[in-house]
Amino acid sequence: MLIVASAFFVFLFLGMPVGIVLGVAGMIGIFDTGGMHFLAMVPDRFFAGLNLFPFLAMPFFILAGEIMNRSGLTMNLVNFAQSLVGWLRGGMAHSNMLASVMFAGLTGSATADAAAFGNTLVPAMKKAGYSGSYACAVTAAGSIIGPIIPPSTLAIIYGSLMGVSIAGLFAAGIIPGLLLCLVCMCLIAATARRLNLPKDDRRPSLTRILREFRYSLLALILPVFILTAILTGITTPTEAAALAVFYALFVGCVIYRNIGLRDLYQMLARTTLITGVIFLIIASASILGWWMTFNQIPQLIASGFLSISQNPAVVVGMMIALLLFIGLFMDINAALIILAPVLAPLTVAIGMEPVHAGMIIILSLTISLMTPPVGACLFVLASVTGERIESITRSLWPFILVQLVVLIAAAYWQPITLFVPRLLGLAG
């Protein structure tokens, strides 16, 4: 066990891609356990890690988001959000958060949100008088709503690996995602006067709201369709994702007519790149996961936690602390794939409902997307805006703290995550 852990951290700190680190560490562990005879099973385990039908939903959802973004529907959502809350002090910050909720229903990706709004909203906010670091902080705080509001790629990964209802996880993310937006908007409102945030001179207008709603309607229909189809059992998540791509293509190519073959090639190439990275991590982690399962490491870790305390509240607190700590240093896809099988026996031992446990794990890791030193959203925003990560982080800490409050509330009060799944019969 020590040699595997040493190899893992040494390769990680040397800067090797996390997908390769996971695979190499797993191969070392398998070889140490059973020599060349066991090592022969590595290709089979690599393929088996991806041989799950629900995983097909991920590239479809990613592609649908790329198409909707390229067709200009993202800015329609931003304009609609601005018409609703732009008249408030700090209105563009409020509309950034609200647009993040709408955009999350298209992509399920935090980095896609950060990249899209980093290129569009951040420059607009800076032009309106916001500091660059604050504009990036608001964008980063809103971007992590992407993996919580359905459709969520993390929910697809967790549900597929752990045998938990993906539809149930989608439903469980609705209230926490909306709460993340609400607490951030409350923070913006509470600090707007002290920070002297700009205010739109235009008064709220029903005519403007209806006009922007009409322009954004085609984008708003998609997440409603996806959720309705999945949660009512009409389609599987994979089928809904494929239909989302068809819908996005129809809107971009037929209605707006602003997507050509060159655009389609670029979107397919970007989707392939993003999906390839995620799938490499999943496949490599399955090698390491087999070694951990063979050596009963998840059970040992669960026993270690329970030896400290068998109080469910204490165990949940330790679990969240572990997830937040690991998220500081590791890609969240890799962290989810490694830690989910480790923590699952622990959540079963303390009687957590599987959908609730899955959403708490996902929510904990998602918050780490905006925490240094390896928060992916921070790096995306720094690269597309030119702002320094240090300055973004200074403006971001208040948002992190209020979102941690949502995490703790969701962890200790089940209705936040389970009300909607239970209402739809998707959780116990």
C-alpha positions, 0 to 999 in steps of 0.5 A: 500500500505504501509503495502505491501511495508514494508512486501516486503522490510523486508522479502527481507532484512531478506534474504528470497528467492525473489520468496517467498517474492513476493508471501507473499507480494502479499498475504498480499496485496490481504488480505488487499484489500478484506479479505479471499474472495479475498485471495481464488483467490491466487492459481488461480493467481499463476497458471495463471502466468505460463499458457503462452505457450511461457514460455515453451521456457525457459527450452528448451533453458537452456537445449540446452545450458547445452548440448552444454556446456557439449559436449565441443562446448563451448571451440571450440567457445573460440578457434575460437575466439582466432584464430581471435583476440588472436594475439592482445595485450590483445588477450585473453580478446578480445577472451573472449568478442567475445566468449561471443557473440557466446555463447550468441546465445546458452544459452541466459543466463548471469549466464551460460556464467559467470559460463562456462567461469569462469571455463575455460577462467579465469584460462587460462587468469590467467595462461597467466599473467592476474590478476584474478580480471581483468579476472573476470571483462572481463568475467562479462562484456561479460556475460551480452551480453547473455540476449541481443543477441537472444535467450534471456530468458528475452525477452521471459518473457517480450514478454509473459507478455506484449504481445510484439512480442518475435521475435521482441525483439529477433531482437531488441537485435542483434545490442545492443548486438554487440555494447556491445561487440564492446565497451568493446573490444575498452576499452580493446584495449585502456587500454591494453598497460597501463595495460601491458596485455599479447600478443599471440606470434603467428601471425594470420594464415588463416589456423588456423582460418579455422581449428578452424572455422571447429571445431566450425561450429556445435556450430555456426550453432545453433544460426543461425538456431534458429534466422532464424526459429523464425525471418522468422516465420517458428517456434515459439520461443518455437518450435525453442527451442525444435528443439535446444535441439534435435540438441544439443543432436544429436551433443553430443550423435551421433557426439561427443559421449561424453554425457552419461545417467549420463551427461543427468541426471545432465543436466536435474537436473540443467535445472529443478533447474534453471527453477524452480527458474525462474518460482517460481518468475514469478508465485509469482510475478503474485499474487503481480501484480494482487494486483498492477493492482487492485489498479491501482498502475502502472497508479499512478506511470506513473502519478507521473513520468509525473507530474515531466515532460512530456518531453519524453527524461526526462521520459526515463532518469528517467525510466532508472535511476529507473531500474538501481537502482532497479537492484542494489538490486533485482533479475532481473527476479523479477524486470522485472516481477514487473516493466514491467507492471508498466512502460508499461503505461508510455512508451505508454504515451510518445509514445515509440514503444513497442519493443524499450521500452521492449529492453531498460527495458531489457538492463537496468536490464541486466547491473545490473547483474554485479553491486554490491551488488547483481549482479548475475554474480559477485557472480557466478564468485566469487564462481567459481574462488575464487576472491573477489567481491570487487576486481572484481568490481574495475576492472569492473567499466570501462566496466560498464561505457562504456556499460551504454553509449550503453544503453543511445545511444539505449534509445535515438536513436531508430534505434539501437534497431529497425533497424533489427525488422523494416527490418523484419517487426516485429516492427512499 
